[in-house]
């Protein structure tokens, strides 16, 4: 009888150890390596839609530099409890100009085949038409792909790199769009 009880206890302890180990690994991965996110809102259409599920890498930028065209998840500058998904358009030290709906980076036209509409500006926003904006060191300029429906750096200026949660690298829902997220800009523009 004692041997049977000891065997049951040993079996239960083995299961608990396994559950605790797997749970610990999940927490480590979730907090430090990968984070699942759900897209909410129309700011990244036509490339990402409300209800899309994506994976965000928290470690990509520990191994490589940020690049123009990267899709990132960041904390909202207005409310850090809210997360935005945006595209990096300008890097630290860049000079950005919006001229008649076109984006110029360091006096070079940024060809953005991924956006839904030309780049508009708002009264009272951070950018003014045809006036250069210098991106400070340790900050990036982000915009949504659906420019008319995106709250982004055009409104609240560049954001600290520390506010970036990570790079979006994979979409796992909906099923017909499963796959990696690649940077659409040619390497010469990144």
Legacy VTK file of the C-alpha trace (Angstrom):
# vtk DataFile Version 3.0
C-alpha trace
ASCII
DATASET POLYDATA
POINTS 190 float
0.000 0.000 0.000
2.803 2.448 0.867
4.645 1.649 -2.344
1.510 2.400 -4.369
0.922 5.737 -2.617
4.591 6.675 -3.074
4.393 5.778 -6.776
1.271 7.935 -7.210
2.907 10.857 -5.391
6.062 10.499 -7.504
3.957 10.411 -10.662
1.998 13.550 -9.650
5.247 15.350 -8.733
6.748 14.472 -12.136
3.683 15.929 -13.868
3.816 19.091 -11.734
7.534 19.553 -12.465
6.826 19.238 -16.186
3.937 21.711 -16.039
5.998 24.227 -14.042
8.949 23.871 -16.462
6.770 24.347 -19.551
4.955 27.270 -17.925
8.271 28.899 -17.014
9.563 28.495 -20.560
6.361 30.020 -21.944
6.676 33.038 -19.635
10.331 33.579 -20.560
9.550 33.365 -24.287
6.507 35.650 -23.917
8.280 38.312 -21.849
11.683 38.370 -23.528
11.572 36.817 -27.012
8.175 36.688 -28.802
4.889 38.405 -28.133
1.604 37.649 -29.896
-0.421 40.729 -30.858
-3.776 41.342 -32.480
-4.197 44.143 -35.020
-6.930 46.579 -34.052
-8.000 49.394 -36.337
-7.518 50.334 -39.966
-4.216 52.226 -39.726
-2.168 49.507 -41.463
-4.604 48.569 -44.240
-4.279 47.189 -46.891
-1.428 45.119 -45.428
-2.838 44.334 -41.969
-6.502 44.272 -41.010
-8.411 44.299 -37.735
-8.376 40.775 -36.338
-5.035 39.740 -37.862
-2.806 37.948 -35.347
0.911 38.639 -35.537
4.095 37.668 -33.720
6.450 40.381 -32.563
10.133 39.661 -31.965
11.475 41.452 -28.908
15.079 40.511 -29.740
15.518 41.357 -33.445
17.034 44.770 -32.744
19.571 43.299 -30.352
21.112 41.561 -33.383
20.560 44.096 -36.167
19.769 47.765 -36.647
16.322 49.169 -37.310
15.557 49.564 -40.986
13.164 51.801 -42.869
10.183 49.693 -43.898
10.210 47.459 -40.803
6.785 46.911 -39.253
6.967 47.414 -35.489
4.773 47.320 -32.419
5.269 50.272 -30.085
3.768 51.856 -27.022
1.516 54.796 -27.818
3.204 58.084 -26.895
-0.126 59.354 -25.594
-1.004 56.273 -23.515
1.730 53.647 -22.892
-0.949 51.053 -22.046
-1.982 51.058 -25.736
0.137 49.393 -28.398
0.321 50.552 -32.018
1.460 48.695 -35.108
3.261 51.033 -37.532
5.963 51.085 -40.187
9.371 52.696 -39.604
9.741 55.489 -42.166
12.572 57.581 -40.734
15.670 56.609 -38.751
17.684 58.611 -36.201
19.399 61.553 -37.888
17.234 61.437 -41.025
15.634 64.594 -42.379
12.055 63.898 -43.456
9.910 66.133 -45.670
6.344 65.596 -46.856
5.869 67.517 -50.072
2.487 67.398 -51.838
1.750 63.928 -50.447
5.191 62.459 -51.183
7.663 61.472 -48.458
11.298 62.441 -48.931
14.040 61.077 -46.692
17.342 62.970 -46.849
16.122 64.565 -50.113
15.369 61.150 -51.691
11.806 60.217 -52.652
10.606 57.230 -50.627
8.735 54.944 -53.037
6.034 53.315 -50.909
4.105 50.776 -52.968
2.597 49.338 -49.781
0.547 52.399 -48.732
-3.182 52.784 -49.334
-3.161 56.520 -50.154
-0.784 59.442 -50.470
0.605 60.945 -47.286
-1.680 63.601 -45.873
-0.947 66.041 -43.046
-3.164 67.462 -40.311
-3.488 70.982 -39.019
-1.738 71.151 -35.668
0.286 68.002 -36.338
4.033 67.565 -36.037
4.720 67.938 -39.773
3.998 70.840 -42.079
3.990 70.520 -45.879
7.424 71.047 -47.405
9.106 71.858 -44.054
12.000 69.565 -43.045
11.741 67.544 -39.826
15.001 66.259 -38.322
14.608 62.986 -36.462
16.511 63.149 -33.162
19.154 60.610 -32.175
17.579 57.559 -30.480
14.178 58.207 -32.105
12.346 56.913 -35.178
9.527 58.272 -37.325
6.647 55.809 -37.776
3.558 55.911 -39.979
0.645 53.623 -40.711
0.185 52.253 -44.226
-3.333 53.704 -44.359
-2.201 57.306 -44.073
-5.652 58.976 -43.923
-6.681 56.718 -41.010
-3.511 56.485 -38.928
-2.487 58.232 -35.731
1.285 58.266 -36.081
4.430 60.417 -36.030
2.827 62.943 -38.378
0.639 63.771 -35.402
2.836 63.132 -32.340
6.367 63.447 -33.850
9.116 60.848 -33.734
9.115 58.275 -30.941
11.945 57.032 -28.709
13.459 53.748 -29.842
12.898 52.528 -26.259
9.138 52.703 -26.864
9.420 49.994 -29.552
8.304 46.597 -28.306
9.704 44.781 -31.301
9.568 43.909 -34.971
6.546 42.196 -36.491
7.915 39.165 -38.316
5.067 36.666 -38.726
1.274 36.640 -39.240
-0.476 33.499 -37.989
-4.117 34.442 -38.613
-6.111 34.549 -40.879
-5.167 31.251 -42.455
-5.014 32.618 -46.010
-2.369 35.174 -44.964
-0.130 33.036 -42.759
3.528 33.740 -43.293
6.541 35.907 -42.668
6.423 39.680 -42.864
9.149 41.001 -45.125
10.424 44.530 -45.550
9.040 45.854 -48.877
11.721 48.499 -49.377
14.772 47.744 -51.513
17.937 47.425 -49.429
19.253 50.729 -50.843
16.367 52.603 -49.147
16.506 50.876 -45.786
LINES 1 191
190 0 1 2 3 4 5 6 7 8 9 10 11 12 13 14 15 16 17 18 19 20 21 22 23 24 25 26 27 28 29 30 31 32 33 34 35 36 37 38 39 40 41 42 43 44 45 46 47 48 49 50 51 52 53 54 55 56 57 58 59 60 61 62 63 64 65 66 67 68 69 70 71 72 73 74 75 76 77 78 79 80 81 82 83 84 85 86 87 88 89 90 91 92 93 94 95 96 97 98 99 100 101 102 103 104 105 106 107 108 109 110 111 112 113 114 115 116 117 118 119 120 121 122 123 124 125 126 127 128 129 130 131 132 133 134 135 136 137 138 139 140 141 142 143 144 145 146 147 148 149 150 151 152 153 154 155 156 157 158 159 160 161 162 163 164 165 166 167 168 169 170 171 172 173 174 175 176 177 178 179 180 181 182 183 184 185 186 187 188 189
